[in-house]
Amino acid sequence: MAPITAKKNGKKHALKLKDTKGAKKAKVEVKSSSSSDEIASSSDEDDDVESGVLDGEESEEEDELDEVSEEDELDQESDEEQAEQKEESGSDDNENEEGSSDEKKAGKEGPGQHAEQRKLLKERKMQRKSGAEVQQIKSLWERLRVNNPPVPKPVREKLSNEVWELSKDCISDLVMKHDASRVVQTLVKYSSKERREQVINALKGKYYVLATSSYGKYLLVKLLHYGTKQSRQVIIDELHGSLRKLMRHREGAYVVEDLYVLYASQEQRQQMLREFWGAEYAVFRDAHKDLTLEQVCESSAEKKNIICKNLIGTISASVDKGSTGFQILHAAMGEYVKIAGDKEISEFIEVLEDKFAELVHTPEGAEVCCTLIARATAKERKTIIKNLKDHADNLIRNEHGNTVFVTALMCVDDTVMMFKSFGPAIKDRLQSIVVDKFGRRPFLYILLGLDGKYFSPVVKTELQKYIKLSENTSKKPFEQRRKELLNKFAPMYLSTIAKYYDLILEENLGCQFISEVLVNDEFYEQLGEQDKARFQEVIDTIIAYFKGDITDEKHPIHRPYSVRLLKSLIQGGKWNAKEKKLEPLRSVQGLGHDFAQKFYEDIIDETNLLDWINNVDSSFTVVALYESLSKAGDKKLTKDLKKVAKKIDQESNNNKGARLLVKLMNEKA
């Protein structure tokens, strides 16, 4: 799930794609054009050099601009000066290595000859098309790009104007050269909206070439970043019809991905996706503007087959190129699985093989993965789970990946395989997973099912869709699978809480998780005798956790979520919001009255009872204790309360708990 990195290769720093099994999602940085500093000299210039010596000299000359630090982008002049000095000082050694074969044989090298070669190279550059203008532009750019100290705004505007006046007639020549392209990027960065529009218009007809250029792609992304909605539409319209081709191109794929993810509107995204349906939808885009994929496929079986063929062709080629992690490709996959039959789904699973983990980090990719899990056969699910288990921690914590894991828990009949695949990977990390916003969801599902408290209506509807899709491929009843998983995961939950209770109780989500585990009849019923004994030990540990002086600000009672946990354990039941009543537990031992009694005996006594009542944070805990114990006929707390009743602070506006306690005591009297 990490992005593909650009790596340096020798002197020319050529941008290469790292071809691994798990090709990762990559973004072209838009906040700067520093990555282009690592691009080699353009092939145009190399063609003009007639000898090996001049070739070496030219690459050195052009590569001077490439020494700028990637972090400093185009804005660190001092680094380039150091690079130039370094290159000058080592020029004799470099040219001894790179000189022509004839000179090496003769063994004749001298500083005079090097100076003559540099002079000749400079003359050749000046003779090229727009050579004089390029040299002037680069000279101005050296001053414009400085960031430390920053160039004053008036000076920067003046320099930008001068650069534009020199470059506006030859801008299409500049953008294809690696150093001159950086000049245009800087110009776009510091120019006004009107001038950016002029640059956009001046480059019309060149955007496909820019997208496929090692240097030009950075300028294109800069134009998208700083451009208006209208200018982005101009670029999208020009690239339309070439997107499928660009997705198969080493450089172009990154431009299409950034365009789709960062800059395209929803309507533009749909326009881009329709192109993957086939040539008809690329050429006649306006005629199919309002049609959905389902509508097109319903109208004609032949069109459906053509679209399926085009989609899987683009997807397969992109997967082979290492672009599996791209969000636009995930969207295209989503289109494909909507209309694919069972046979096509099986073939598609084979295409992805071990690349499922690269789908789960985007909403579109997660949806594809969930659909494939729901529709896959038992054997195919085993293949998918095998691929995902090595990425268990990242999968479970991911905003979209956790949905994939929940879907697997809901649909896979082989619960033993599920536990063996993911249990060992999460056992030592469960204490941090259950306090993670997204990571806790799968484990709450095992405890509670699709409880609306933790699964929003949108997420719940989405997951129920996968349950329905799995009806033809899953044999066990839905609830049976969940209970089997609970039986296997319950001891792990308990051992994690027993070992890491202090870390879990420090977090709001952790207290919530412990409450759901302990106040749960279904969970308790899955425990063996040994685990039930550990369950009681956990309860005793939680009680001991609240020992100490409550006047200390670090005491856990001052955390609102700790108070809510205590209240649920003291009440010994779950609140039914619909019927507005407390539903007592049937099976769980050690909660309710038993917990209240032990908590009062171990934590509160006559010496600190008044402190607990008069403290704003703890007064409601005493109210819960009083309600639970008095209901069970326990008189000890009532007697102790009568002794301190006159000292209870009822005047404080903040301490509603103390006033409620006095009210309840008066009603009982």
C-alpha positions, 0 to 999 in steps of 0.5 A: 500500500506504500507508493511506488518510489522514483529512484535514481539510476546512475548519473542521469537520475532517470525516473524508473518504476519499481516493478514489484509484485505489489505495485503501489499507488503513486502520486506526482507531487504537485506542490513543487516540481522538485522531482523533475530535478532528477530527470536526465538531459533531454534526448533532443540535445544529445542528438546535436552532439557529434563526439563522445567528449561533447556528449559527456560535456553536454550531459554535465552542463545540463545535469548541473540543474539536477543537483538541487535538493528534492526538498528545496524544489526549484527554490534553493539557489545556493545548492546549485552553486555548490553543485556547479563548483563541485562539478568544475573542480572535478571536471578533469577527472570526469572528462578523462573518463568520458572523453573520446576513445581516440584521445584516450589512446593518445593519452593527451588531455589538457585544461586548454582543450576542455575550455575549448570544448565548453566554448564550442558547446556554448556556441552550439546551444546558442545556435539552436532554435530559441537558443539565445532566449533560453539562455536569457530565460534561464538567467532570469529564472535563477533569480526568480526561483530563490526562496532563501531569502525570499524574493520580494513580491514586486521583484518576483512579479517583475522577473515573472513578466520578463520571463513571460515576455521572452518565453511566450513565443517559444513556450512549446519548445521549452516545455519538453526540455528538462531544465527549461520545463522547470522554468515554465513550472516556476512561472506557473507557480508565481503567475497571475490567474490570467497568465496561467490561462495564457499558458494553458491556451499556448500549450493546447494540442501538447497535453498528450505529449506532456503527459507522456514526457518524463519532464513535461508530466510535472508541468502538466500536474502543476497546471492542473494544481494551479488551474481553474475548473475551466482550464482543467476541463480543457486538459481533460477534453484534450486527453479524452480519447487517449486515457486508455492508452495513457493508463498503459504508459509508464509516465502517463498513468501517473498523470491520469491517476492524479487527474482523477483523484485530485482534480476531476469533479464527479462529472469529469470522473464519470466522463473519464470512466466512460472512455474505458467502456470502449471507443464508441463512448470515447468518440461520442462522449456527449451522446452517452453523457447521461447513461449509466453502465447498467442502462447501456448493458440492459439495452444490448447484450452485444454492447455488454460483451464489448464493454466487458472486453474493453474493461478487462483489457485495460485492467489486465494491461494496467495490472501487468504494468504494476498500476494495481494500486491506482484509484482510477483503475479501482473505479474501472474494476468497480464498473466491471464487477457490476456487469460481470457474470460468475465466470468472469468473476472467477477469471477476474480473481485469477487476474488479480492473483496476489494483488488484492491487498493493493485494492483495500486502501481506496473506497472503489478498491474496497468495494471491488474486494468486498464484491469479489469476496461475496461472489467468490467460491470457497476455493477462491475465497481461500486465495483472497484470504491468503493474500490479505492475511500478510497485511492484516494490521494495515487492512484492519486499521484502514478506513476502507480496509476494515470493511473488507475484513468485516465482509470476509468475516460475514461471508466466509463459511470456513471460520477456522481458516479465518481465525487461523489466518488472522488470529496470530497476526492480531493477537499481539496488536489487539490492545491498540486495534480496539482503540483505533477508530476503524480497527475496532469495527470488525471486532465489535461486529463479532461481538454485536453484529451490525449494531447501529451504534457502531455502523452508520446506516450507509455502512450497514446498507453497504454490508448488507448488500454483500450478505445478499450477494453471498447467499448463492456462495455461502452455505452457513446461516449468517448468525451462525458464522458470527457465533463461531467466530465469537467462540474463537475470538472471545478468549483472545479478547479476554486475555488482551483486556487482562494483560493491557487493561491500563492502556485500554482504559486510558482511551475512550474507545477502549472503555467502550470496547471493554464495556461491550465485552463484559456487559454481554451475555452472548460473549460470556456464554462462549467462555469455558470454565477457565475463561470464566474465572479469568473474566472475574479476575478482569472485573477485580482488576478494573475495580482496583484500577479506580483506587486512589485519591480522587482529588488527584487530577490524574485519577481515572474517575475524572475521565468521563468515559471511565464514569460511563464504564463504571455506570454500565458495570454497576447497572449490570445491563444494557439500556434499550433506547426504544423501550427506554428501560434497562435490560438486565443481563441473563448469564453474566456473573459478577456485574450489577449488584455484585460489582456495586457491592465489591466496588463500594467495599474496596474503593469507597468507605466512610472516610472518602464517601463525602469526597466522592459525593461532592466531586463533580466527576464522581457524584453520579457513580455514587448515585448509580451505586445507591440505586443498585444497592438499595434496589437489592436491599443492601443497607450499608451504603444507605447508613453511611449516606445518612451520616454525611447527608448534612455535609453534602454540597447541594449549592454547587450548580455544577454538581447535579449528581449530589443534588440527585442523590439527595433527592433519591434519599429523600424519596426513600425516607 
